[in-house]
Amino acid sequence: MKHKPDQDDSVMLAALGETIRQHRAQAGLTQAELAELSDVGRPHLVLIEGGTKNPTVLMLARIARGLGVAPSELLKPAQLS
């Protein structure tokens, strides 16, 4: 049985995207710069920041590396609740 995304999933993805965007802004990076540093396509990063794409764990680790933070910083419970 396939899992259908529900409202909670959408809220969590939106919060994750916003957290990534905030860290990127604090680092003074454009989406293009972060995409290059993270080895992630810019269109993919746009969707992740927009909360419409669910990144894999490996993708999240690459983005965190590009931001110079631990992956756990992007998943803090206070930011995703």
Buried (B, 14 or more C-beta within 10 A) or exposed (E): EEEEEEEEEEEBBBBBBBBBBBBBEEBEBEBEBBBBBBEBEBEBBBBBBEBEBBBEEEBBBBBBBBBEBEBEBBBEEEBBE
